[in-house]
C-alpha cells in the first residue's frame, strides 16, 4: 500500500501572491452591479421607511456596498436628513445605521 501525503504535497506549488490573486479573482466574480433605481422606486422606499418610523412596522432593507448585497430586518428608529442615514433596530435590539444611498430595496416583513 502506498502511503503518501495526498493533496498536501501539491499545496507547495502556489506562491502566496498567487493564492492572494486567486482569492481576489473569486471575490470579484461574486460581486453584483449596483441596481439603477428610478424616482418611483425611491419614493416607494421613502414612504415605507416613514411608515415604519410612525407605526414601528418591521421592514426588510436590502443594501448594496462594494458589489455585495446585504439584508437587514428591523423597524426604523429615526432618520437623520443631514447625514442621510436611516437608523433601524434589528431583532436583537441593536441600533444599526444605514446610509440611504446604499439602500436598494425596502419591503414590509
MOPAC internal coordinates of N, CA, C and O (Angstrom, degrees):
PM7 1SCF
backbone

  N    0.0000 0     0.00 0     0.00 0    0    0    0
  C    1.4423 1     0.00 0     0.00 0    1    0    0
  C    1.5229 1   108.70 1     0.00 0    2    1    0
  O    1.2310 1   121.11 1   -45.00 1    3    2    1
  N    1.3431 1   115.49 1   135.00 1    3    2    1
  C    1.4556 1   120.69 1  -178.92 1    5    3    2
  C    1.5248 1   108.61 1   -85.52 1    6    5    3
  O    1.2310 1   121.43 1   -50.64 1    7    6    5
  N    1.3162 1   114.88 1   129.36 1    7    6    5
  C    1.4635 1   120.67 1  -179.39 1    9    7    6
  C    1.5280 1   108.09 1  -115.94 1   10    9    7
  O    1.2310 1   120.93 1   -87.01 1   11   10    9
  N    1.3350 1   115.83 1    92.99 1   11   10    9
  C    1.4661 1   118.66 1   177.72 1   13   11   10
  C    1.5253 1   109.43 1  -115.61 1   14   13   11
  O    1.2310 1   120.81 1     2.62 1   15   14   13
  N    1.3042 1   116.06 1  -177.38 1   15   14   13
  C    1.4604 1   120.90 1  -175.81 1   17   15   14
  C    1.5257 1   113.01 1   -87.27 1   18   17   15
  O    1.2310 1   119.02 1  -179.01 1   19   18   17
  N    1.3071 1   119.47 1     0.99 1   19   18   17
  C    1.4550 1   122.30 1   179.19 1   21   19   18
  C    1.5228 1   111.16 1    68.92 1   22   21   19
  O    1.2310 1   120.72 1    43.43 1   23   22   21
  N    1.2977 1   116.23 1  -136.57 1   23   22   21
  C    1.4659 1   121.00 1  -175.87 1   25   23   22
  C    1.5302 1   111.97 1   -73.97 1   26   25   23
  O    1.2310 1   119.82 1   162.67 1   27   26   25
  N    1.2926 1   117.94 1   -17.33 1   27   26   25
  C    1.4679 1   120.66 1  -179.02 1   29   27   26
  C    1.5240 1   111.45 1   -58.58 1   30   29   27
  O    1.2310 1   120.09 1   145.35 1   31   30   29
  N    1.3188 1   117.44 1   -34.65 1   31   30   29
  C    1.4598 1   119.35 1  -177.50 1   33   31   30
  C    1.5305 1   113.01 1   -69.28 1   34   33   31
  O    1.2310 1   119.45 1   163.54 1   35   34   33
  N    1.3464 1   118.65 1   -16.46 1   35   34   33
  C    1.4611 1   121.16 1  -179.97 1   37   35   34
  C    1.5211 1   113.13 1   -94.36 1   38   37   35
  O    1.2310 1   119.45 1   171.19 1   39   38   37
  N    1.3013 1   118.65 1    -8.81 1   39   38   37
  C    1.4537 1   120.44 1  -178.83 1   41   39   38
  C    1.5213 1   112.26 1   -71.29 1   42   41   39
  O    1.2310 1   119.22 1   161.73 1   43   42   41
  N    1.2860 1   119.10 1   -18.27 1   43   42   41
  C    1.4542 1   121.62 1  -179.12 1   45   43   42
  C    1.5194 1   113.72 1   -74.69 1   46   45   43
  O    1.2310 1   119.18 1   170.82 1   47   46   45
  N    1.3278 1   119.17 1    -9.18 1   47   46   45
  C    1.4552 1   121.81 1  -178.11 1   49   47   46
  C    1.5304 1   112.88 1   -76.94 1   50   49   47
  O    1.2310 1   120.03 1   159.30 1   51   50   49
  N    1.3058 1   117.55 1   -20.70 1   51   50   49
  C    1.4594 1   120.37 1  -178.64 1   53   51   50
  C    1.5187 1   110.46 1   -93.95 1   54   53   51
  O    1.2310 1   121.24 1   -52.56 1   55   54   53
  N    1.3190 1   115.23 1   127.44 1   55   54   53
  C    1.4553 1   120.61 1   175.32 1   57   55   54
  C    1.5304 1   108.29 1   -79.82 1   58   57   55
  O    1.2310 1   119.63 1   -23.27 1   59   58   57
  N    1.3126 1   118.31 1   156.73 1   59   58   57
  C    1.4690 1   120.19 1  -179.67 1   61   59   58
  C    1.5298 1   112.70 1   -57.54 1   62   61   59
  O    1.2310 1   119.80 1   146.33 1   63   62   61
  N    1.3202 1   117.98 1   -33.67 1   63   62   61
  C    1.4570 1   121.03 1   178.97 1   65   63   62
  C    1.5290 1   110.79 1   -66.13 1   66   65   63
  O    1.2310 1   121.06 1   143.46 1   67   66   65
  N    1.3285 1   115.57 1   -36.54 1   67   66   65
  C    1.4590 1   119.82 1   179.65 1   69   67   66
  C    1.5281 1   111.41 1   -68.81 1   70   69   67
  O    1.2310 1   120.27 1   136.83 1   71   70   69
  N    1.3231 1   117.08 1   -43.17 1   71   70   69
  C    1.4602 1   119.66 1   179.71 1   73   71   70
  C    1.5297 1   110.64 1   -65.51 1   74   73   71
  O    1.2310 1   120.17 1   142.11 1   75   74   73
  N    1.3314 1   117.29 1   -37.89 1   75   74   73
  C    1.4653 1   120.65 1   177.11 1   77   75   74
  C    1.5258 1   110.23 1   -63.82 1   78   77   75
  O    1.2310 1   120.33 1   137.30 1   79   78   77
  N    1.3364 1   116.97 1   -42.70 1   79   78   77
  C    1.4548 1   121.43 1   179.64 1   81   79   78
  C    1.5332 1   110.85 1   -64.62 1   82   81   79
  O    1.2310 1   120.05 1   139.96 1   83   82   81
  N    1.3241 1   117.50 1   -40.04 1   83   82   81
  C    1.4577 1   121.12 1   178.81 1   85   83   82
  C    1.5322 1   111.69 1   -65.52 1   86   85   83
  O    1.2310 1   120.40 1   140.62 1   87   86   85
  N    1.3419 1   116.85 1   -39.38 1   87   86   85
  C    1.4627 1   120.10 1   177.47 1   89   87   86
  C    1.5256 1   110.79 1   -65.55 1   90   89   87
  O    1.2310 1   119.78 1   138.18 1   91   90   89
  N    1.3247 1   118.02 1   -41.82 1   91   90   89
  C    1.4623 1   121.57 1   178.68 1   93   91   90
  C    1.5281 1   110.88 1   -65.18 1   94   93   91
  O    1.2310 1   120.47 1   140.74 1   95   94   93
  N    1.3299 1   116.71 1   -39.26 1   95   94   93
  C    1.4559 1   120.74 1   178.40 1   97   95   94
  C    1.5248 1   110.93 1   -64.50 1   98   97   95
  O    1.2310 1   120.39 1   137.38 1   99   98   97
  N    1.3162 1   116.86 1   -42.62 1   99   98   97
  C    1.4596 1   121.20 1   177.90 1  101   99   98
  C    1.5267 1   110.31 1   -64.99 1  102  101   99
  O    1.2310 1   120.45 1   141.06 1  103  102  101
  N    1.3196 1   116.74 1   -38.94 1  103  102  101
  C    1.4604 1   121.74 1   178.83 1  105  103  102
  C    1.5267 1   110.49 1   -65.56 1  106  105  103
  O    1.2310 1   119.73 1   139.57 1  107  106  105
  N    1.3305 1   118.11 1   -40.43 1  107  106  105
  C    1.4605 1   122.16 1   178.64 1  109  107  106
  C    1.5252 1   111.70 1   -66.04 1  110  109  107
  O    1.2310 1   120.01 1   146.08 1  111  110  109
  N    1.3272 1   117.58 1   -33.92 1  111  110  109
  C    1.4629 1   121.05 1   179.84 1  113  111  110
  C    1.5202 1   112.09 1   -69.29 1  114  113  111
  O    1.2310 1   119.86 1   155.10 1  115  114  113
  N    1.3292 1   117.87 1   -24.90 1  115  114  113
  C    1.4567 1   121.28 1  -178.33 1  117  115  114
  C    1.5240 1   112.61 1   -87.12 1  118  117  115
  O    1.2310 1   119.52 1   170.99 1  119  118  117
  N    1.3011 1   118.52 1    -9.01 1  119  118  117
  C    1.4634 1   121.69 1  -178.51 1  121  119  118
  C    1.5242 1   110.45 1   -73.33 1  122  121  119
  O    1.2310 1   121.53 1   -33.19 1  123  122  121
  N    1.3379 1   114.68 1   146.81 1  123  122  121
  C    1.4547 1   120.74 1   177.75 1  125  123  122
  C    1.5162 1   110.07 1  -115.43 1  126  125  123
  O    1.2310 1   120.15 1   -26.42 1  127  126  125
  N    1.3281 1   117.33 1   153.58 1  127  126  125
  C    1.4679 1   119.81 1   179.69 1  129  127  126
  C    1.5281 1   110.83 1   -73.69 1  130  129  127
  O    1.2310 1   121.12 1   -25.38 1  131  130  129
  N    1.3195 1   115.46 1   154.62 1  131  130  129
  C    1.4649 1   120.47 1   177.91 1  133  131  130
  C    1.5329 1   108.84 1   -72.53 1  134  133  131
  O    1.2310 1   119.88 1   -52.48 1  135  134  133
  N    1.3317 1   117.84 1   127.52 1  135  134  133
  C    1.4582 1   119.73 1   179.21 1  137  135  134
  C    1.5373 1   110.79 1   -70.96 1  138  137  135
  O    1.2310 1   121.32 1   -36.69 1  139  138  137
  N    1.3097 1   115.08 1   143.31 1  139  138  137
  C    1.4622 1   121.12 1   177.36 1  141  139  138
  C    1.5299 1   108.41 1   -89.83 1  142  141  139
  O    1.2310 1   120.61 1   -55.12 1  143  142  141
  N    1.3276 1   116.44 1   124.88 1  143  142  141
  C    1.4570 1   121.71 1  -178.70 1  145  143  142
  C    1.5205 1   109.81 1  -106.37 1  146  145  143
  O    1.2310 1   120.77 1   -40.64 1  147  146  145
  N    1.3318 1   116.12 1   139.36 1  147  146  145
  C    1.4589 1   118.96 1   174.81 1  149  147  146
  C    1.5334 1   109.23 1   -93.20 1  150  149  147
  O    1.2310 1   120.37 1    -5.99 1  151  150  149
  N    1.3184 1   116.91 1   174.01 1  151  150  149
  C    1.4562 1   121.02 1  -175.05 1  153  151  150
  C    1.5243 1   112.41 1   -64.22 1  154  153  151
  O    1.2310 1   120.19 1   146.80 1  155  154  153
  N    1.3267 1   117.25 1   -33.20 1  155  154  153
  C    1.4584 1   120.76 1   178.31 1  157  155  154
  C    1.5169 1   112.05 1   -63.64 1  158  157  155
  O    1.2310 1   120.34 1   136.90 1  159  158  157
  N    1.3232 1   116.96 1   -43.10 1  159  158  157
  C    1.4646 1   120.91 1   178.56 1  161  159  158
  C    1.5218 1   110.94 1   -65.36 1  162  161  159
  O    1.2310 1   120.55 1   139.46 1  163  162  161
  N    1.3330 1   116.55 1   -40.54 1  163  162  161
  C    1.4626 1   120.34 1   179.53 1  165  163  162
  C    1.5263 1   110.00 1   -65.33 1  166  165  163
  O    1.2310 1   120.02 1   138.47 1  167  166  165
  N    1.3333 1   117.56 1   -41.53 1  167  166  165
  C    1.4639 1   120.67 1   177.83 1  169  167  166
  C    1.5250 1   111.46 1   -62.92 1  170  169  167
  O    1.2310 1   119.98 1   138.99 1  171  170  169
  N    1.3257 1   117.64 1   -41.01 1  171  170  169
  C    1.4660 1   121.10 1   178.18 1  173  171  170
  C    1.5266 1   111.12 1   -63.17 1  174  173  171
  O    1.2310 1   120.48 1   138.12 1  175  174  173
  N    1.3376 1   116.69 1   -41.88 1  175  174  173
  C    1.4592 1   120.34 1   178.56 1  177  175  174
  C    1.5242 1   110.64 1   -64.47 1  178  177  175
  O    1.2310 1   120.43 1   136.53 1  179  178  177
  N    1.3308 1   116.79 1   -43.47 1  179  178  177
  C    1.4633 1   120.22 1   178.57 1  181  179  178
  C    1.5220 1   110.99 1   -61.68 1  182  181  179
  O    1.2310 1   120.25 1   139.81 1  183  182  181
  N    1.3264 1   117.12 1   -40.19 1  183  182  181
  C    1.4657 1   121.35 1   179.10 1  185  183  182
  C    1.5230 1   110.89 1   -62.46 1  186  185  183
  O    1.2310 1   120.02 1   135.50 1  187  186  185
  N    1.3294 1   117.56 1   -44.50 1  187  186  185
  C    1.4683 1   120.87 1   178.93 1  189  187  186
  C    1.5242 1   111.16 1   -65.14 1  190  189  187
  O    1.2310 1   120.11 1   141.87 1  191  190  189
  N    1.3211 1   117.40 1   -38.13 1  191  190  189
  C    1.4648 1   120.75 1   179.18 1  193  191  190
  C    1.5266 1   110.22 1   -66.28 1  194  193  191
  O    1.2310 1   119.94 1   135.83 1  195  194  193
  N    1.3288 1   117.72 1   -44.17 1  195  194  193
  C    1.4619 1   120.84 1   178.44 1  197  195  194
  C    1.5268 1   111.33 1   -65.20 1  198  197  195
  O    1.2310 1   120.22 1   142.60 1  199  198  197
  N    1.3322 1   117.18 1   -37.40 1  199  198  197
  C    1.4618 1   120.93 1   177.38 1  201  199  198
  C    1.5220 1   111.04 1   -64.88 1  202  201  199
  O    1.2310 1   120.39 1   140.08 1  203  202  201
  N    1.3274 1   116.87 1   -39.92 1  203  202  201
  C    1.4581 1   120.91 1   178.19 1  205  203  202
  C    1.5249 1   110.91 1   -66.89 1  206  205  203
  O    1.2310 1   120.44 1   145.43 1  207  206  205
  N    1.3228 1   116.76 1   -34.57 1  207  206  205
  C    1.4616 1   120.58 1   177.87 1  209  207  206
  C    1.5278 1   110.44 1   -65.18 1  210  209  207
  O    1.2310 1   120.37 1   139.82 1  211  210  209
  N    1.3319 1   116.90 1   -40.18 1  211  210  209
  C    1.4619 1   121.14 1  -177.29 1  213  211  210
  C    1.5275 1   112.61 1   -77.44 1  214  213  211
  O    1.2310 1   120.22 1   139.19 1  215  214  213
  N    1.3460 1   117.18 1   -40.81 1  215  214  213
  C    1.4668 1   120.36 1  -172.33 1  217  215  214
  C    1.5257 1   113.88 1  -110.12 1  218  217  215
  O    1.2310 1   119.93 1   178.27 1  219  218  217
  N    1.3118 1   117.74 1    -1.73 1  219  218  217
  C    1.4725 1   123.11 1  -179.49 1  221  219  218
  C    1.5236 1   112.47 1    59.00 1  222  221  219
  O    1.2310 1   120.41 1  -142.56 1  223  222  221
  N    1.3395 1   116.82 1    37.44 1  223  222  221
  C    1.4585 1   120.24 1   174.88 1  225  223  222
  C    1.5265 1   109.28 1   -78.50 1  226  225  223
  O    1.2310 1   121.04 1   -30.71 1  227  226  225
  N    1.3051 1   115.61 1   149.29 1  227  226  225
  C    1.4624 1   121.14 1  -176.98 1  229  227  226
  C    1.5226 1   109.55 1   -84.16 1  230  229  227
  O    1.2310 1   121.24 1   -46.69 1  231  230  229
  N    1.3369 1   115.23 1   133.31 1  231  230  229
  C    1.4617 1   122.43 1  -179.79 1  233  231  230
  C    1.5170 1   110.55 1  -121.10 1  234  233  231
  O    1.2310 1   121.45 1   -23.12 1  235  234  233
  N    1.3210 1   114.84 1   156.88 1  235  234  233
  C    1.4611 1   121.27 1   167.55 1  237  235  234
  C    1.5238 1   106.27 1  -109.01 1  238  237  235
  O    1.2310 1   121.20 1   -61.46 1  239  238  237
  N    1.3344 1   115.31 1   118.54 1  239  238  237
  C    1.4602 1   121.26 1  -178.11 1  241  239  238
  C    1.5139 1   107.78 1  -111.35 1  242  241  239
  O    1.2310 1   120.94 1   -59.13 1  243  242  241
  N    1.3308 1   115.81 1   120.87 1  243  242  241
  C    1.4571 1   121.44 1   179.42 1  245  243  242
  C    1.5209 1   107.81 1  -102.78 1  246  245  243
  O    1.2310 1   121.08 1   -52.49 1  247  246  245
  N    1.3269 1   115.55 1   127.51 1  247  246  245
  C    1.4620 1   121.16 1  -178.74 1  249  247  246
  C    1.5170 1   110.32 1  -117.73 1  250  249  247
  O    1.2310 1   121.25 1   -22.43 1  251  250  249
  N    1.3244 1   115.22 1   157.57 1  251  250  249
  C    1.4625 1   122.63 1   177.23 1  253  251  250
  C    1.5183 1   107.26 1  -124.95 1  254  253  251
  O    1.2310 1   121.03 1   -50.56 1  255  254  253
  N    1.3391 1   115.64 1   129.44 1  255  254  253
  C    1.4596 1   119.86 1   177.24 1  257  255  254
  C    1.5231 1   108.71 1  -149.43 1  258  257  255
  O    1.2310 1   121.01 1   -55.77 1  259  258  257
  N    1.2966 1   115.68 1   124.23 1  259  258  257
  C    1.4718 1   123.56 1   177.24 1  261  259  258
  C    1.5225 1   112.48 1    55.41 1  262  261  259
  O    1.2310 1   119.95 1  -145.30 1  263  262  261
  N    1.3081 1   117.71 1    34.70 1  263  262  261
  C    1.4555 1   121.14 1   175.36 1  265  263  262
  C    1.5083 1   115.32 1    93.85 1  266  265  263
  O    1.2310 1   119.81 1   177.52 1  267  266  265
  N    1.3247 1   117.96 1    -2.48 1  267  266  265
  C    1.4637 1   120.41 1  -177.26 1  269  267  266
  C    1.5162 1   110.21 1  -121.61 1  270  269  267
  O    1.2310 1   121.21 1   -36.14 1  271  270  269
  N    1.3393 1   115.29 1   143.86 1  271  270  269
  C    1.4525 1   122.36 1   178.26 1  273  271  270
  C    1.5222 1   109.52 1   -98.42 1  274  273  271
  O    1.2310 1   120.92 1   -35.95 1  275  274  273
  N    1.3236 1   115.85 1   144.05 1  275  274  273
  C    1.4634 1   120.65 1   173.67 1  277  275  274
  C    1.5224 1   108.41 1  -139.78 1  278  277  275
  O    1.2310 1   121.06 1   -25.40 1  279  278  277
  N    1.3075 1   115.58 1   154.60 1  279  278  277
  C    1.4520 1   121.53 1  -175.99 1  281  279  278
  C    1.5253 1   109.02 1  -119.84 1  282  281  279
  O    1.2310 1   120.87 1   -43.33 1  283  282  281
  N    1.3291 1   115.95 1   136.67 1  283  282  281
  C    1.4589 1   122.47 1   176.29 1  285  283  282
  C    1.5262 1   107.50 1  -125.76 1  286  285  283
  O    1.2310 1   120.81 1   -42.38 1  287  286  285
  N    1.3146 1   116.06 1   137.62 1  287  286  285
  C    1.4581 1   121.29 1   178.83 1  289  287  286
  C    1.5241 1   107.88 1  -120.39 1  290  289  287
  O    1.2310 1   120.92 1   -49.92 1  291  290  289
  N    1.3272 1   115.84 1   130.08 1  291  290  289
  C    1.4541 1   121.13 1   179.23 1  293  291  290
  C    1.5078 1   110.36 1   169.73 1  294  293  291
  O    1.2310 1   121.06 1     7.32 1  295  294  293
  N    1.3261 1   115.58 1  -172.68 1  295  294  293
  C    1.4617 1   119.66 1   177.16 1  297  295  294
  C    1.5182 1   109.27 1  -115.72 1  298  297  295
  O    1.2310 1   121.44 1   -25.70 1  299  298  297
  N    1.3233 1   114.86 1   154.30 1  299  298  297
  C    1.4633 1   121.19 1  -174.80 1  301  299  298
  C    1.5197 1   109.00 1   -77.23 1  302  301  299
  O    1.2310 1   120.93 1   -53.58 1  303  302  301
  N    1.3200 1   115.82 1   126.42 1  303  302  301
  C    1.4595 1   122.02 1   177.88 1  305  303  302
  C    1.5277 1   110.92 1   -91.56 1  306  305  303
  O    1.2310 1   120.80 1   134.71 1  307  306  305
  N    1.3388 1   116.08 1   -45.29 1  307  306  305
  C    1.4651 1   120.38 1   177.57 1  309  307  306
  C    1.5155 1   110.09 1  -159.79 1  310  309  307
  O    1.2310 1   121.90 1   -16.63 1  311  310  309
  N    1.3304 1   113.98 1   163.37 1  311  310  309
  C    1.4594 1   121.83 1   178.33 1  313  311  310
  C    1.5159 1   107.30 1  -125.16 1  314  313  311
  O    1.2310 1   120.49 1   -49.67 1  315  314  313
  N    1.3306 1   116.68 1   130.33 1  315  314  313
  C    1.4573 1   121.51 1   178.45 1  317  315  314
  C    1.5276 1   108.18 1  -108.35 1  318  317  315
  O    1.2310 1   119.69 1   -77.84 1  319  318  317
  N    1.3408 1   118.19 1   102.16 1  319  318  317
  C    1.4647 1   119.95 1  -176.87 1  321  319  318
  C    1.5291 1   113.35 1   -71.58 1  322  321  319
  O    1.2310 1   119.95 1   159.19 1  323  322  321
  N    1.3198 1   117.69 1   -20.81 1  323  322  321
  C    1.4675 1   120.06 1  -179.18 1  325  323  322
  C    1.5240 1   110.57 1   -73.94 1  326  325  323
  O    1.2310 1   120.61 1   129.39 1  327  326  325
  N    1.3325 1   116.45 1   -50.61 1  327  326  325
  C    1.4691 1   119.60 1   179.68 1  329  327  326
  C    1.5251 1   111.75 1   -88.30 1  330  329  327
  O    1.2310 1   120.28 1   177.36 1  331  330  329
  N    1.3390 1   117.07 1    -2.64 1  331  330  329
  C    1.4700 1   123.51 1   179.00 1  333  331  330
  C    1.5317 1   111.14 1    57.13 1  334  333  331
  O    1.2310 1   121.54 1  -128.48 1  335  334  333
  N    1.3373 1   114.66 1    51.52 1  335  334  333
  C    1.4625 1   120.95 1   178.90 1  337  335  334
  C    1.5214 1   109.75 1  -125.77 1  338  337  335
  O    1.2310 1   121.96 1   -30.96 1  339  338  337
  N    1.3238 1   113.85 1   149.04 1  339  338  337
  C    1.4548 1   122.50 1   174.87 1  341  339  338
  C    1.5233 1   106.38 1  -113.21 1  342  341  339
  O    1.2310 1   120.47 1   -50.82 1  343  342  341
  N    1.3168 1   116.72 1   129.18 1  343  342  341
  C    1.4558 1   121.24 1   179.33 1  345  343  342
  C    1.5164 1   108.51 1  -106.39 1  346  345  343
  O    1.2310 1   120.94 1   -56.79 1  347  346  345
  N    1.3390 1   115.81 1   123.21 1  347  346  345
  C    1.4614 1   120.53 1   179.41 1  349  347  346
  C    1.5210 1   109.55 1  -119.93 1  350  349  347
  O    1.2310 1   121.39 1   -22.97 1  351  350  349
  N    1.3191 1   114.95 1   157.03 1  351  350  349
  C    1.4603 1   121.15 1   173.00 1  353  351  350
  C    1.5193 1   106.77 1  -110.36 1  354  353  351
  O    1.2310 1   120.78 1   -58.98 1  355  354  353
  N    1.3397 1   116.11 1   121.02 1  355  354  353
  C    1.4621 1   120.30 1  -176.68 1  357  355  354
  C    1.5277 1   111.26 1   -83.23 1  358  357  355
  O    1.2310 1   120.38 1     7.07 1  359  358  357
  N    1.3286 1   116.89 1  -172.93 1  359  358  357
  C    1.4627 1   122.12 1  -176.87 1  361  359  358
  C    1.5180 1   113.00 1   -62.37 1  362  361  359
  O    1.2310 1   120.66 1   152.52 1  363  362  361
  N    1.3298 1   116.34 1   -27.48 1  363  362  361
  C    1.4619 1   120.61 1  -178.27 1  365  363  362
  C    1.5254 1   112.71 1   -87.93 1  366  365  363
  O    1.2310 1   120.21 1   177.89 1  367  366  365
  N    1.3325 1   117.20 1    -2.11 1  367  366  365
  C    1.4524 1   120.79 1  -179.86 1  369  367  366
  C    1.5180 1   113.92 1    86.92 1  370  369  367
  O    1.2310 1   120.26 1  -167.36 1  371  370  369
  N    1.3214 1   117.10 1    12.64 1  371  370  369
  C    1.4606 1   121.65 1  -179.30 1  373  371  370
  C    1.5175 1   109.87 1   -89.02 1  374  373  371
  O    1.2310 1   120.84 1   -43.75 1  375  374  373
  N    1.3255 1   116.00 1   136.25 1  375  374  373
  C    1.4610 1   121.41 1   176.96 1  377  375  374
  C    1.5223 1   108.62 1   -83.38 1  378  377  375
  O    1.2310 1   120.81 1   -55.44 1  379  378  377
  N    1.3276 1   116.06 1   124.56 1  379  378  377
  C    1.4629 1   122.01 1  -177.53 1  381  379  378
  C    1.5200 1   108.19 1  -122.47 1  382  381  379
  O    1.2310 1   120.79 1   -46.62 1  383  382  381
  N    1.3402 1   116.10 1   133.38 1  383  382  381
  C    1.4643 1   119.75 1   175.80 1  385  383  382
  C    1.5258 1   108.85 1   -99.40 1  386  385  383
  O    1.2310 1   121.31 1   -43.71 1  387  386  385
  N    1.3217 1   115.10 1   136.29 1  387  386  385
  C    1.4599 1   121.71 1  -179.85 1  389  387  386
  C    1.5136 1   107.84 1  -125.97 1  390  389  387
  O    1.2310 1   120.85 1   -52.20 1  391  390  389
  N    1.3166 1   115.97 1   127.80 1  391  390  389
  C    1.4531 1   121.15 1   176.34 1  393  391  390
  C    1.5282 1   108.28 1   -70.81 1  394  393  391
  O    1.2310 1   120.63 1   -52.11 1  395  394  393
  N    1.3351 1   116.40 1   127.89 1  395  394  393
  C    1.4646 1   120.00 1  -173.71 1  397  395  394
  C    1.5257 1   111.74 1   -62.13 1  398  397  395
  O    1.2310 1   119.59 1   149.36 1  399  398  397
  N    1.3314 1   118.39 1   -30.64 1  399  398  397
  C    1.4576 1   120.96 1  -178.51 1  401  399  398
  C    1.5281 1   112.34 1   -72.04 1  402  401  399
  O    1.2310 1   119.84 1   163.78 1  403  402  401
  N    1.3351 1   117.91 1   -16.22 1  403  402  401
  C    1.4645 1   121.15 1   178.36 1  405  403  402
  C    1.5204 1   112.91 1   -89.12 1  406  405  403
  O    1.2310 1   119.71 1   169.40 1  407  406  405
  N    1.3343 1   118.16 1   -10.60 1  407  406  405
  C    1.4648 1   121.30 1  -178.37 1  409  407  406
  C    1.5204 1   109.85 1   -74.40 1  410  409  407
  O    1.2310 1   120.74 1   -51.66 1  411  410  409
  N    1.3243 1   116.20 1   128.34 1  411  410  409
  C    1.4653 1   121.03 1   179.47 1  413  411  410
  C    1.5162 1   112.71 1  -111.88 1  414  413  411
  O    1.2310 1   119.94 1   156.11 1  415  414  413
  N    1.3352 1   117.71 1   -23.89 1  415  414  413
  C    1.4587 1   119.87 1  -179.69 1  417  415  414
  C    1.5265 1   109.00 1  -157.40 1  418  417  415
  O    1.2310 1   120.86 1   -37.31 1  419  418  417
  N    1.3278 1   115.97 1   142.69 1  419  418  417
  C    1.4555 1   123.03 1   175.69 1  421  419  418
  C    1.5197 1   106.73 1  -132.52 1  422  421  419
  O    1.2310 1   120.99 1   -50.18 1  423  422  421
  N    1.3389 1   115.72 1   129.82 1  423  422  421
  C    1.4589 1   119.03 1   178.68 1  425  423  422
  C    1.5298 1   108.66 1  -142.72 1  426  425  423
  O    1.2310 1   120.16 1   -31.96 1  427  426  425
  N    1.3352 1   117.30 1   148.04 1  427  426  425
  C    1.4607 1   119.75 1   177.25 1  429  427  426
  C    1.5274 1   110.35 1   -69.02 1  430  429  427
  O    1.2310 1   120.75 1   -34.51 1  431  430  429
  N    1.2814 1   116.17 1   145.49 1  431  430  429
  C    1.4691 1   120.95 1  -178.36 1  433  431  430
  C    1.5019 1   109.75 1  -104.67 1  434  433  431
  O    1.2310 1   120.10 1   180.00 1  435  434  433

